[in-house]
């Protein structure tokens, strides 16, 4: 990727290097990567292991918020 900008690179990439805490969750037979939001909720980042028809299910679309209870 090539950027043509007068902004310093530190300002352009300052948010790009912040690591996001994610977790792997299996819900209804679908293994997904989620980003915990607050108590009992998480946002789907991507699907990792699932049947192909699960990609067409809007409930499993990235960005959807699901109920999530973390386990140790």
N, CA, C, O and CB atoms as a CASP TS submission, in Angstrom:
PFRMAT TS
TARGET T0000
AUTHOR 0000-0000-0000
METHOD Language model
MODEL 1
PARENT N/A
ATOM      1  N   UNK     1       0.847  -1.156   0.000  1.00  0.00           N
ATOM      2  CA  UNK     1       0.000   0.000   0.000  1.00  0.00           C
ATOM      3  C   UNK     1       0.900   1.228   0.000  1.00  0.00           C
ATOM      4  O   UNK     1       1.919   1.266   0.690  1.00  0.00           O
ATOM      5  CB  UNK     1      -0.968  -0.008   1.212  1.00  0.00           C
ATOM      6  N   UNK     2       0.518   2.216  -0.769  1.00  0.00           N
ATOM      7  CA  UNK     2       1.298   3.438  -0.859  1.00  0.00           C
ATOM      8  C   UNK     2       0.419   4.607  -0.426  1.00  0.00           C
ATOM      9  O   UNK     2      -0.701   4.764  -0.911  1.00  0.00           O
ATOM     10  CB  UNK     2       1.846   3.650  -2.301  1.00  0.00           C
ATOM     11  N   UNK     3       0.932   5.421   0.484  1.00  0.00           N
ATOM     12  CA  UNK     3       0.201   6.581   0.973  1.00  0.00           C
ATOM     13  C   UNK     3       0.909   7.849   0.521  1.00  0.00           C
ATOM     14  O   UNK     3       2.111   8.006   0.733  1.00  0.00           O
ATOM     15  CB  UNK     3       0.069   6.545   2.512  1.00  0.00           C
ATOM     16  N   UNK     4       0.166   8.744  -0.096  1.00  0.00           N
ATOM     17  CA  UNK     4       0.692  10.051  -0.475  1.00  0.00           C
ATOM     18  C   UNK     4       0.044  11.062   0.459  1.00  0.00           C
ATOM     19  O   UNK     4      -1.098  11.467   0.244  1.00  0.00           O
ATOM     20  CB  UNK     4       0.407  10.390  -2.000  1.00  0.00           C
ATOM     21  N   UNK     5       0.766  11.469   1.490  1.00  0.00           N
ATOM     22  CA  UNK     5       0.205  12.369   2.489  1.00  0.00           C
ATOM     23  C   UNK     5       1.288  13.276   3.046  1.00  0.00           C
ATOM     24  O   UNK     5       2.471  12.936   3.025  1.00  0.00           O
ATOM     25  CB  UNK     5      -0.464  11.577   3.619  1.00  0.00           C
ATOM     26  N   UNK     6       0.869  14.437   3.546  1.00  0.00           N
ATOM     27  CA  UNK     6       1.819  15.339   4.189  1.00  0.00           C
ATOM     28  C   UNK     6       1.854  15.109   5.695  1.00  0.00           C
ATOM     29  O   UNK     6       2.654  15.724   6.400  1.00  0.00           O
ATOM     30  CB  UNK     6       1.462  16.797   3.884  1.00  0.00           C
ATOM     31  N   UNK     7       0.993  14.231   6.188  1.00  0.00           N
ATOM     32  CA  UNK     7       0.964  13.927   7.620  1.00  0.00           C
ATOM     33  C   UNK     7       2.150  13.045   7.981  1.00  0.00           C
ATOM     34  O   UNK     7       2.559  12.209   7.175  1.00  0.00           O
ATOM     35  CB  UNK     7      -0.366  13.237   8.014  1.00  0.00           C
ATOM     36  N   UNK     8       2.715  13.212   9.183  1.00  0.00           N
ATOM     37  CA  UNK     8       3.790  12.313   9.612  1.00  0.00           C
ATOM     38  C   UNK     8       3.264  10.888   9.763  1.00  0.00           C
ATOM     39  O   UNK     8       2.103  10.679  10.114  1.00  0.00           O
ATOM     40  CB  UNK     8       4.407  12.800  10.943  1.00  0.00           C
ATOM     41  N   UNK     9       4.126   9.915   9.495  1.00  0.00           N
ATOM     42  CA  UNK     9       3.690   8.518   9.559  1.00  0.00           C
ATOM     43  C   UNK     9       3.201   8.122  10.943  1.00  0.00           C
ATOM     44  O   UNK     9       2.316   7.275  11.062  1.00  0.00           O
ATOM     45  CB  UNK     9       4.818   7.605   9.146  1.00  0.00           C
ATOM     46  N   UNK    10       3.757   8.717  11.988  1.00  0.00           N
ATOM     47  CA  UNK    10       3.294   8.399  13.340  1.00  0.00           C
ATOM     48  C   UNK    10       1.816   8.741  13.507  1.00  0.00           C
ATOM     49  O   UNK    10       1.081   8.001  14.161  1.00  0.00           O
ATOM     50  CB  UNK    10       4.130   9.152  14.384  1.00  0.00           C
ATOM     51  N   UNK    11       1.383   9.835  12.935  1.00  0.00           N
ATOM     52  CA  UNK    11      -0.023  10.228  13.042  1.00  0.00           C
ATOM     53  C   UNK    11      -0.917   9.328  12.198  1.00  0.00           C
ATOM     54  O   UNK    11      -2.059   9.061  12.572  1.00  0.00           O
ATOM     55  CB  UNK    11      -0.200  11.685  12.617  1.00  0.00           C
ATOM     56  N   UNK    12      -0.410   8.864  11.073  1.00  0.00           N
ATOM     57  CA  UNK    12      -1.206   7.998  10.196  1.00  0.00           C
ATOM     58  C   UNK    12      -1.401   6.628  10.823  1.00  0.00           C
ATOM     59  O   UNK    12      -2.499   6.075  10.770  1.00  0.00           O
ATOM     60  CB  UNK    12      -0.536   7.856   8.823  1.00  0.00           C
ATOM     61  N   UNK    13      -0.355   6.078  11.413  1.00  0.00           N
ATOM     62  CA  UNK    13      -0.397   4.701  11.908  1.00  0.00           C
ATOM     63  C   UNK    13      -0.582   4.588  13.414  1.00  0.00           C
ATOM     64  O   UNK    13      -0.435   3.491  13.952  1.00  0.00           O
ATOM     65  CB  UNK    13       0.856   3.997  11.519  1.00  0.00           C
ATOM     66  N   UNK    14      -0.898   5.672  14.123  1.00  0.00           N
ATOM     67  CA  UNK    14      -0.958   5.606  15.581  1.00  0.00           C
ATOM     68  C   UNK    14      -2.003   4.615  16.084  1.00  0.00           C
ATOM     69  O   UNK    14      -1.778   3.980  17.114  1.00  0.00           O
ATOM     70  CB  UNK    14      -1.250   6.975  16.144  1.00  0.00           C
ATOM     71  N   UNK    15      -3.122   4.457  15.410  1.00  0.00           N
ATOM     72  CA  UNK    15      -4.132   3.492  15.841  1.00  0.00           C
ATOM     73  C   UNK    15      -3.900   2.110  15.253  1.00  0.00           C
ATOM     74  O   UNK    15      -4.463   1.133  15.747  1.00  0.00           O
ATOM     75  CB  UNK    15      -5.509   3.978  15.460  1.00  0.00           C
ATOM     76  N   UNK    16      -3.104   2.007  14.235  1.00  0.00           N
ATOM     77  CA  UNK    16      -2.897   0.733  13.568  1.00  0.00           C
ATOM     78  C   UNK    16      -2.090  -0.273  14.360  1.00  0.00           C
ATOM     79  O   UNK    16      -2.158  -1.469  14.073  1.00  0.00           O
ATOM     80  CB  UNK    16      -2.238   0.963  12.283  1.00  0.00           C
ATOM     81  N   UNK    17      -1.332   0.166  15.341  1.00  0.00           N
ATOM     82  CA  UNK    17      -0.458  -0.738  16.067  1.00  0.00           C
ATOM     83  C   UNK    17      -0.959  -1.085  17.462  1.00  0.00           C
ATOM     84  O   UNK    17      -0.249  -1.743  18.222  1.00  0.00           O
ATOM     85  CB  UNK    17       0.898  -0.142  16.166  1.00  0.00           C
ATOM     86  N   UNK    18      -2.151  -0.661  17.808  1.00  0.00           N
ATOM     87  CA  UNK    18      -2.687  -1.007  19.122  1.00  0.00           C
ATOM     88  C   UNK    18      -3.292  -2.404  19.054  1.00  0.00           C
ATOM     89  O   UNK    18      -4.248  -2.628  18.311  1.00  0.00           O
ATOM     90  CB  UNK    18      -3.748   0.036  19.590  1.00  0.00           C
ATOM     91  N   UNK    19      -2.748  -3.344  19.821  1.00  0.00           N
ATOM     92  CA  UNK    19      -3.282  -4.708  19.775  1.00  0.00           C
ATOM     93  C   UNK    19      -4.675  -4.773  20.410  1.00  0.00           C
ATOM     94  O   UNK    19      -4.943  -4.118  21.417  1.00  0.00           O
ATOM     95  CB  UNK    19      -2.326  -5.683  20.493  1.00  0.00           C
ATOM     96  N   UNK    20      -5.532  -5.557  19.815  1.00  0.00           N
ATOM     97  CA  UNK    20      -6.893  -5.733  20.308  1.00  0.00           C
ATOM     98  C   UNK    20      -6.973  -7.088  20.997  1.00  0.00           C
ATOM     99  O   UNK    20      -6.568  -8.101  20.427  1.00  0.00           O
ATOM    100  CB  UNK    20      -7.942  -5.623  19.148  1.00  0.00           C
ATOM    101  N   UNK    21      -7.490  -7.110  22.214  1.00  0.00           N
ATOM    102  CA  UNK    21      -7.654  -8.360  22.945  1.00  0.00           C
ATOM    103  C   UNK    21      -8.834  -9.117  22.357  1.00  0.00           C
ATOM    104  O   UNK    21      -9.955  -8.608  22.335  1.00  0.00           O
ATOM    105  CB  UNK    21      -7.859  -8.101  24.466  1.00  0.00           C
ATOM    106  N   UNK    22      -8.585 -10.324  21.885  1.00  0.00           N
ATOM    107  CA  UNK    22      -9.652 -11.149  21.334  1.00  0.00           C
ATOM    108  C   UNK    22      -9.644 -12.504  22.021  1.00  0.00           C
ATOM    109  O   UNK    22      -8.688 -12.878  22.701  1.00  0.00           O
ATOM    110  CB  UNK    22      -9.497 -11.310  19.803  1.00  0.00           C
ATOM    111  N   UNK    23     -10.726 -13.219  21.827  1.00  0.00           N
ATOM    112  CA  UNK    23     -10.856 -14.563  22.384  1.00  0.00           C
ATOM    113  C   UNK    23     -11.531 -15.443  21.345  1.00  0.00           C
ATOM    114  O   UNK    23     -12.252 -14.952  20.476  1.00  0.00           O
ATOM    115  CB  UNK    23     -11.664 -14.553  23.724  1.00  0.00           C
ATOM    116  N   UNK    24     -11.295 -16.741  21.440  1.00  0.00           N
ATOM    117  CA  UNK    24     -11.958 -17.701  20.558  1.00  0.00           C
ATOM    118  C   UNK    24     -13.125 -18.321  21.309  1.00  0.00           C
ATOM    119  O   UNK    24     -12.982 -18.764  22.449  1.00  0.00           O
ATOM    120  CB  UNK    24     -10.965 -18.800  20.065  1.00  0.00           C
ATOM    121  N   UNK    25     -14.279 -18.347  20.656  1.00  0.00           N
ATOM    122  CA  UNK    25     -15.513 -18.838  21.268  1.00  0.00           C
ATOM    123  C   UNK    25     -16.190 -19.774  20.281  1.00  0.00           C
ATOM    124  O   UNK    25     -16.200 -19.513  19.078  1.00  0.00           O
ATOM    125  CB  UNK    25     -16.464 -17.660  21.671  1.00  0.00           C
ATOM    126  N   UNK    26     -16.755 -20.863  20.787  1.00  0.00           N
ATOM    127  CA  UNK    26     -17.565 -21.743  19.943  1.00  0.00           C
ATOM    128  C   UNK    26     -19.020 -21.532  20.333  1.00  0.00           C
ATOM    129  O   UNK    26     -19.404 -21.754  21.482  1.00  0.00           O
ATOM    130  CB  UNK    26     -17.141 -23.256  20.099  1.00  0.00           C
ATOM    131  N   UNK    27     -19.835 -21.097  19.358  1.00  0.00           N
ATOM    132  CA  UNK    27     -21.249 -20.813  19.574  1.00  0.00           C
ATOM    133  C   UNK    27     -22.048 -21.514  18.492  1.00  0.00           C
ATOM    134  O   UNK    27     -21.848 -21.251  17.307  1.00  0.00           O
ATOM    135  CB  UNK    27     -21.529 -19.281  19.570  1.00  0.00           C
ATOM    136  N   UNK    28     -22.941 -22.395  18.879  1.00  0.00           N
ATOM    137  CA  UNK    28     -23.782 -23.155  17.945  1.00  0.00           C
ATOM    138  C   UNK    28     -22.934 -23.883  16.903  1.00  0.00           C
ATOM    139  O   UNK    28     -23.300 -23.937  15.730  1.00  0.00           O
ATOM    140  CB  UNK    28     -24.784 -22.221  17.245  1.00  0.00           C
ATOM    141  N   UNK    29     -21.815 -24.435  17.327  1.00  0.00           N
ATOM    142  CA  UNK    29     -20.951 -25.196  16.430  1.00  0.00           C
ATOM    143  C   UNK    29     -20.051 -24.357  15.549  1.00  0.00           C
ATOM    144  O   UNK    29     -19.388 -24.896  14.662  1.00  0.00           O
ATOM    145  CB  UNK    29     -21.775 -26.055  15.577  1.00  0.00           C
ATOM    146  N   UNK    30     -20.009 -23.051  15.768  1.00  0.00           N
ATOM    147  CA  UNK    30     -19.199 -22.144  14.959  1.00  0.00           C
ATOM    148  C   UNK    30     -18.085 -21.577  15.833  1.00  0.00           C
ATOM    149  O   UNK    30     -18.351 -20.921  16.840  1.00  0.00           O
ATOM    150  CB  UNK    30     -20.070 -20.998  14.349  1.00  0.00           C
ATOM    151  N   UNK    31     -16.829 -21.835  15.442  1.00  0.00           N
ATOM    152  CA  UNK    31     -15.689 -21.270  16.153  1.00  0.00           C
ATOM    153  C   UNK    31     -15.420 -19.889  15.585  1.00  0.00           C
ATOM    154  O   UNK    31     -15.220 -19.736  14.380  1.00  0.00           O
ATOM    155  CB  UNK    31     -14.427 -22.185  16.036  1.00  0.00           C
ATOM    156  N   UNK    32     -15.415 -18.879  16.454  1.00  0.00           N
ATOM    157  CA  UNK    32     -15.241 -17.503  15.995  1.00  0.00           C
ATOM    158  C   UNK    32     -14.283 -16.758  16.903  1.00  0.00           C
ATOM    159  O   UNK    32     -14.078 -17.127  18.059  1.00  0.00           O
ATOM    160  CB  UNK    32     -16.589 -16.775  15.936  1.00  0.00           C
ATOM    161  N   UNK    33     -13.706 -15.712  16.360  1.00  0.00           N
ATOM    162  CA  UNK    33     -12.862 -14.811  17.135  1.00  0.00           C
ATOM    163  C   UNK    33     -13.727 -13.618  17.520  1.00  0.00           C
ATOM    164  O   UNK    33     -14.356 -13.001  16.660  1.00  0.00           O
ATOM    165  CB  UNK    33     -11.578 -14.365  16.328  1.00  0.00           C
ATOM    166  N   UNK    34     -13.758 -13.292  18.816  1.00  0.00           N
ATOM    167  CA  UNK    34     -14.597 -12.199  19.296  1.00  0.00           C
ATOM    168  C   UNK    34     -13.763 -11.205  20.097  1.00  0.00           C
ATOM    169  O   UNK    34     -12.712 -11.545  20.642  1.00  0.00           O
ATOM    170  CB  UNK    34     -15.756 -12.740  20.153  1.00  0.00           C
ATOM    171  N   UNK    35     -14.254  -9.975  20.156  1.00  0.00           N
ATOM    172  CA  UNK    35     -13.638  -8.922  20.959  1.00  0.00           C
ATOM    173  C   UNK    35     -14.587  -8.637  22.118  1.00  0.00           C
ATOM    174  O   UNK    35     -15.678  -8.112  21.896  1.00  0.00           O
ATOM    175  CB  UNK    35     -13.354  -7.618  20.104  1.00  0.00           C
ATOM    176  N   UNK    36     -14.199  -8.971  23.352  1.00  0.00           N
ATOM    177  CA  UNK    36     -15.076  -8.713  24.499  1.00  0.00           C
ATOM    178  C   UNK    36     -15.364  -7.217  24.642  1.00  0.00           C
ATOM    179  O   UNK    36     -14.460  -6.388  24.542  1.00  0.00           O
ATOM    180  CB  UNK    36     -14.440  -9.255  25.795  1.00  0.00           C
ATOM    181  N   UNK    37     -16.644  -6.884  24.877  1.00  0.00           N
ATOM    182  CA  UNK    37     -17.047  -5.486  25.033  1.00  0.00           C
ATOM    183  C   UNK    37     -17.233  -5.135  26.505  1.00  0.00           C
ATOM    184  O   UNK    37     -16.476  -4.341  27.062  1.00  0.00           O
ATOM    185  CB  UNK    37     -18.342  -5.211  24.257  1.00  0.00           C
ATOM    186  N   UNK    38     -18.228  -5.721  27.118  1.00  0.00           N
ATOM    187  CA  UNK    38     -18.472  -5.521  28.537  1.00  0.00           C
ATOM    188  C   UNK    38     -19.036  -6.817  29.091  1.00  0.00           C
ATOM    189  O   UNK    38     -19.001  -7.846  28.416  1.00  0.00           O
ATOM    190  CB  UNK    38     -19.442  -4.319  28.794  1.00  0.00           C
ATOM    191  N   UNK    39     -19.544  -6.782  30.285  1.00  0.00           N
ATOM    192  CA  UNK    39     -20.016  -8.004  30.942  1.00  0.00           C
ATOM    193  C   UNK    39     -21.089  -8.702  30.111  1.00  0.00           C
ATOM    194  O   UNK    39     -22.188  -8.179  29.924  1.00  0.00           O
ATOM    195  CB  UNK    39     -20.564  -7.681  32.337  1.00  0.00           C
ATOM    196  N   UNK    40     -20.753  -9.881  29.620  1.00  0.00           N
ATOM    197  CA  UNK    40     -21.727 -10.697  28.915  1.00  0.00           C
ATOM    198  C   UNK    40     -21.922 -10.398  27.448  1.00  0.00           C
ATOM    199  O   UNK    40     -22.807 -10.987  26.828  1.00  0.00           O
ATOM    200  CB  UNK    40     -22.996 -10.569  29.570  1.00  0.00           C
ATOM    201  N   UNK    41     -21.124  -9.496  26.851  1.00  0.00           N
ATOM    202  CA  UNK    41     -21.281  -9.176  25.434  1.00  0.00           C
ATOM    203  C   UNK    41     -19.932  -9.183  24.733  1.00  0.00           C
ATOM    204  O   UNK    41     -18.903  -8.862  25.327  1.00  0.00           O
ATOM    205  CB  UNK    41     -21.963  -7.811  25.259  1.00  0.00           C
ATOM    206  N   UNK    42     -19.958  -9.560  23.448  1.00  0.00           N
ATOM    207  CA  UNK    42     -18.738  -9.555  22.640  1.00  0.00           C
ATOM    208  C   UNK    42     -19.112  -9.271  21.193  1.00  0.00           C
ATOM    209  O   UNK    42     -20.223  -9.575  20.759  1.00  0.00           O
ATOM    210  CB  UNK    42     -17.972 -10.911  22.762  1.00  0.00           C
ATOM    211  N   UNK    43     -18.182  -8.690  20.453  1.00  0.00           N
ATOM    212  CA  UNK    43     -18.388  -8.378  19.039  1.00  0.00           C
ATOM    213  C   UNK    43     -17.631  -9.396  18.193  1.00  0.00           C
ATOM    214  O   UNK    43     -16.459  -9.670  18.451  1.00  0.00           O
ATOM    215  CB  UNK    43     -17.923  -6.925  18.708  1.00  0.00           C
ATOM    216  N   UNK    44     -18.293  -9.952  17.188  1.00  0.00           N
ATOM    217  CA  UNK    44     -17.660 -10.937  16.309  1.00  0.00           C
ATOM    218  C   UNK    44     -16.631 -10.236  15.425  1.00  0.00           C
ATOM    219  O   UNK    44     -16.936  -9.237  14.773  1.00  0.00           O
ATOM    220  CB  UNK    44     -18.722 -11.674  15.438  1.00  0.00           C
ATOM    221  N   UNK    45     -15.408 -10.770  15.411  1.00  0.00           N
ATOM    222  CA  UNK    45     -14.339 -10.243  14.565  1.00  0.00           C
ATOM    223  C   UNK    45     -14.278 -11.036  13.261  1.00  0.00           C
ATOM    224  O   UNK    45     -14.260 -10.456  12.176  1.00  0.00           O
ATOM    225  CB  UNK    45     -12.973 -10.296  15.302  1.00  0.00           C
ATOM    226  N   UNK    46     -14.245 -12.374  13.375  1.00  0.00           N
ATOM    227  CA  UNK    46     -14.213 -13.228  12.182  1.00  0.00           C
ATOM    228  C   UNK    46     -14.581 -14.650  12.573  1.00  0.00           C
ATOM    229  O   UNK    46     -14.505 -15.030  13.741  1.00  0.00           O
ATOM    230  CB  UNK    46     -12.813 -13.193  11.503  1.00  0.00           C
ATOM    231  N   UNK    47     -14.980 -15.428  11.576  1.00  0.00           N
ATOM    232  CA  UNK    47     -15.292 -16.841  11.778  1.00  0.00           C
ATOM    233  C   UNK    47     -14.037 -17.643  11.477  1.00  0.00           C
ATOM    234  O   UNK    47     -13.340 -17.376  10.499  1.00  0.00           O
ATOM    235  CB  UNK    47     -16.490 -17.302  10.877  1.00  0.00           C
ATOM    236  N   UNK    48     -13.752 -18.635  12.327  1.00  0.00           N
ATOM    237  CA  UNK    48     -12.535 -19.425  12.169  1.00  0.00           C
ATOM    238  C   UNK    48     -12.799 -20.823  11.638  1.00  0.00           C
ATOM    239  O   UNK    48     -12.088 -21.289  10.747  1.00  0.00           O
ATOM    240  CB  UNK    48     -11.816 -19.518  13.480  1.00  0.00           C
ATOM    241  N   UNK    49     -13.815 -21.504  12.174  1.00  0.00           N
ATOM    242  CA  UNK    49     -14.101 -22.881  11.770  1.00  0.00           C
ATOM    243  C   UNK    49     -15.607 -23.086  11.823  1.00  0.00           C
ATOM    244  O   UNK    49     -16.209 -23.074  12.897  1.00  0.00           O
ATOM    245  CB  UNK    49     -13.359 -23.916  12.687  1.00  0.00           C
ATOM    246  N   UNK    50     -16.212 -23.274  10.646  1.00  0.00           N
ATOM    247  CA  UNK    50     -17.663 -23.426  10.605  1.00  0.00           C
ATOM    248  C   UNK    50     -18.075 -24.017   9.258  1.00  0.00           C
ATOM    249  O   UNK    50     -17.290 -24.024   8.310  1.00  0.00           O
ATOM    250  CB  UNK    50     -18.370 -22.064  10.846  1.00  0.00           C
ATOM    251  N   UNK    51     -19.309 -24.511   9.182  1.00  0.00           N
ATOM    252  CA  UNK    51     -19.833 -24.937   7.889  1.00  0.00           C
ATOM    253  C   UNK    51     -19.965 -23.722   6.957  1.00  0.00           C
ATOM    254  O   UNK    51     -20.112 -22.592   7.422  1.00  0.00           O
ATOM    255  CB  UNK    51     -21.206 -25.651   8.062  1.00  0.00           C
ATOM    256  N   UNK    52     -19.913 -23.959   5.672  1.00  0.00           N
ATOM    257  CA  UNK    52     -19.941 -22.858   4.705  1.00  0.00           C
ATOM    258  C   UNK    52     -21.206 -22.021   4.788  1.00  0.00           C
ATOM    259  O   UNK    52     -21.153 -20.810   4.571  1.00  0.00           O
ATOM    260  CB  UNK    52     -19.798 -23.399   3.312  1.00  0.00           C
ATOM    261  N   UNK    53     -22.343 -22.636   5.098  1.00  0.00           N
ATOM    262  CA  UNK    53     -23.589 -21.866   5.151  1.00  0.00           C
ATOM    263  C   UNK    53     -23.607 -20.882   6.325  1.00  0.00           C
ATOM    264  O   UNK    53     -24.419 -19.957   6.338  1.00  0.00           O
ATOM    265  CB  UNK    53     -24.782 -22.812   5.252  1.00  0.00           C
ATOM    266  N   UNK    54     -22.733 -21.068   7.298  1.00  0.00           N
ATOM    267  CA  UNK    54     -22.676 -20.134   8.430  1.00  0.00           C
ATOM    268  C   UNK    54     -22.182 -18.753   8.000  1.00  0.00           C
ATOM    269  O   UNK    54     -22.515 -17.754   8.638  1.00  0.00           O
ATOM    270  CB  UNK    54     -21.767 -20.690   9.527  1.00  0.00           C
ATOM    271  N   UNK    55     -21.392 -18.685   6.926  1.00  0.00           N
ATOM    272  CA  UNK    55     -20.924 -17.394   6.435  1.00  0.00           C
ATOM    273  C   UNK    55     -22.075 -16.549   5.899  1.00  0.00           C
ATOM    274  O   UNK    55     -21.969 -15.323   5.849  1.00  0.00           O
ATOM    275  CB  UNK    55     -19.874 -17.594   5.348  1.00  0.00           C
ATOM    276  N   UNK    56     -23.176 -17.188   5.498  1.00  0.00           N
ATOM    277  CA  UNK    56     -24.335 -16.467   4.981  1.00  0.00           C
ATOM    278  C   UNK    56     -25.332 -16.097   6.074  1.00  0.00           C
ATOM    279  O   UNK    56     -26.285 -15.362   5.811  1.00  0.00           O
ATOM    280  CB  UNK    56     -25.026 -17.295   3.927  1.00  0.00           C
ATOM    281  N   UNK    57     -25.133 -16.588   7.285  1.00  0.00           N
ATOM    282  CA  UNK    57     -26.040 -16.310   8.392  1.00  0.00           C
ATOM    283  C   UNK    57     -25.741 -14.911   8.938  1.00  0.00           C
ATOM    284  O   UNK    57     -24.637 -14.674   9.429  1.00  0.00           O
ATOM    285  CB  UNK    57     -25.904 -17.389   9.514  1.00  0.00           C
ATOM    286  N   UNK    58     -26.701 -13.980   8.862  1.00  0.00           N
ATOM    287  CA  UNK    58     -26.432 -12.619   9.339  1.00  0.00           C
ATOM    288  C   UNK    58     -26.142 -12.544  10.839  1.00  0.00           C
ATOM    289  O   UNK    58     -25.537 -11.575  11.296  1.00  0.00           O
ATOM    290  CB  UNK    58     -27.603 -11.732   9.016  1.00  0.00           C
ATOM    291  N   UNK    59     -26.558 -13.537  11.604  1.00  0.00           N
ATOM    292  CA  UNK    59     -26.283 -13.542  13.044  1.00  0.00           C
ATOM    293  C   UNK    59     -24.798 -13.741  13.331  1.00  0.00           C
ATOM    294  O   UNK    59     -24.329 -13.381  14.411  1.00  0.00           O
ATOM    295  CB  UNK    59     -27.095 -14.638  13.734  1.00  0.00           C
ATOM    296  N   UNK    60     -24.046 -14.309  12.380  1.00  0.00           N
ATOM    297  CA  UNK    60     -22.620 -14.559  12.563  1.00  0.00           C
ATOM    298  C   UNK    60     -21.752 -13.584  11.773  1.00  0.00           C
ATOM    299  O   UNK    60     -20.553 -13.820  11.623  1.00  0.00           O
ATOM    300  CB  UNK    60     -22.289 -15.977  12.156  1.00  0.00           C
ATOM    301  N   UNK    61     -22.319 -12.510  11.273  1.00  0.00           N
ATOM    302  CA  UNK    61     -21.558 -11.541  10.485  1.00  0.00           C
ATOM    303  C   UNK    61     -20.600 -10.759  11.386  1.00  0.00           C
ATOM    304  O   UNK    61     -20.950 -10.442  12.523  1.00  0.00           O
ATOM    305  CB  UNK    61     -22.512 -10.575   9.744  1.00  0.00           C
ATOM    306  N   UNK    62     -19.403 -10.444  10.898  1.00  0.00           N
ATOM    307  CA  UNK    62     -18.486  -9.617  11.687  1.00  0.00           C
ATOM    308  C   UNK    62     -19.147  -8.290  12.056  1.00  0.00           C
ATOM    309  O   UNK    62     -19.806  -7.652  11.234  1.00  0.00           O
ATOM    310  CB  UNK    62     -17.174  -9.364  10.908  1.00  0.00           C
ATOM    311  N   UNK    63     -18.952  -7.895  13.309  1.00  0.00           N
ATOM    312  CA  UNK    63     -19.575  -6.675  13.807  1.00  0.00           C
ATOM    313  C   UNK    63     -20.822  -6.926  14.635  1.00  0.00           C
ATOM    314  O   UNK    63     -21.256  -6.055  15.389  1.00  0.00           O
ATOM    315  CB  UNK    63     -19.916  -5.784  12.664  1.00  0.00           C
ATOM    316  N   UNK    64     -21.406  -8.121  14.500  1.00  0.00           N
ATOM    317  CA  UNK    64     -22.584  -8.452  15.302  1.00  0.00           C
ATOM    318  C   UNK    64     -22.178  -8.629  16.762  1.00  0.00           C
ATOM    319  O   UNK    64     -21.079  -9.099  17.057  1.00  0.00           O
ATOM    320  CB  UNK    64     -23.274  -9.737  14.769  1.00  0.00           C
ATOM    321  N   UNK    65     -23.062  -8.253  17.659  1.00  0.00           N
ATOM    322  CA  UNK    65     -22.811  -8.389  19.092  1.00  0.00           C
ATOM    323  C   UNK    65     -23.553  -9.618  19.594  1.00  0.00           C
ATOM    324  O   UNK    65     -24.743  -9.790  19.331  1.00  0.00           O
ATOM    325  CB  UNK    65     -23.253  -7.108  19.873  1.00  0.00           C
ATOM    326  N   UNK    66     -22.831 -10.474  20.323  1.00  0.00           N
ATOM    327  CA  UNK    66     -23.412 -11.709  20.845  1.00  0.00           C
ATOM    328  C   UNK    66     -23.293 -11.720  22.361  1.00  0.00           C
ATOM    329  O   UNK    66     -22.501 -10.978  22.943  1.00  0.00           O
ATOM    330  CB  UNK    66     -22.720 -12.954  20.232  1.00  0.00           C
ATOM    331  N   UNK    67     -24.099 -12.581  22.993  1.00  0.00           N
ATOM    332  CA  UNK    67     -23.949 -12.815  24.431  1.00  0.00           C
ATOM    333  C   UNK    67     -22.734 -13.706  24.618  1.00  0.00           C
ATOM    334  O   UNK    67     -22.582 -14.716  23.930  1.00  0.00           O
ATOM    335  CB  UNK    67     -25.241 -13.468  25.058  1.00  0.00           C
ATOM    336  N   UNK    68     -21.872 -13.331  25.549  1.00  0.00           N
ATOM    337  CA  UNK    68     -20.604 -14.029  25.732  1.00  0.00           C
ATOM    338  C   UNK    68     -20.288 -14.084  27.216  1.00  0.00           C
ATOM    339  O   UNK    68     -20.198 -13.050  27.878  1.00  0.00           O
ATOM    340  CB  UNK    68     -19.458 -13.332  24.945  1.00  0.00           C
ATOM    341  N   UNK    69     -20.121 -15.290  27.738  1.00  0.00           N
ATOM    342  CA  UNK    69     -19.740 -15.476  29.131  1.00  0.00           C
ATOM    343  C   UNK    69     -18.354 -16.116  29.133  1.00  0.00           C
ATOM    344  O   UNK    69     -18.228 -17.301  28.823  1.00  0.00           O
ATOM    345  CB  UNK    69     -20.793 -16.362  29.914  1.00  0.00           C
ATOM    346  N   UNK    70     -17.308 -15.354  29.476  1.00  0.00           N
ATOM    347  CA  UNK    70     -15.952 -15.910  29.438  1.00  0.00           C
ATOM    348  C   UNK    70     -15.768 -17.010  30.472  1.00  0.00           C
ATOM    349  O   UNK    70     -16.307 -16.945  31.576  1.00  0.00           O
ATOM    350  CB  UNK    70     -14.922 -14.809  29.666  1.00  0.00           C
ATOM    351  N   UNK    71     -14.995 -18.021  30.089  1.00  0.00           N
ATOM    352  CA  UNK    71     -14.672 -19.117  30.996  1.00  0.00           C
ATOM    353  C   UNK    71     -13.166 -19.143  31.199  1.00  0.00           C
ATOM    354  O   UNK    71     -12.403 -18.747  30.319  1.00  0.00           O
ATOM    355  CB  UNK    71     -15.187 -20.482  30.445  1.00  0.00           C
ATOM    356  N   UNK    72     -12.755 -19.605  32.344  1.00  0.00           N
ATOM    357  CA  UNK    72     -11.320 -19.658  32.642  1.00  0.00           C
ATOM    358  C   UNK    72     -10.717 -20.952  32.222  1.00  0.00           C
ATOM    359  O   UNK    72      -9.517 -21.160  32.401  1.00  0.00           O
ATOM    360  CB  UNK    72     -11.068 -19.445  34.101  1.00  0.00           C
TER
END
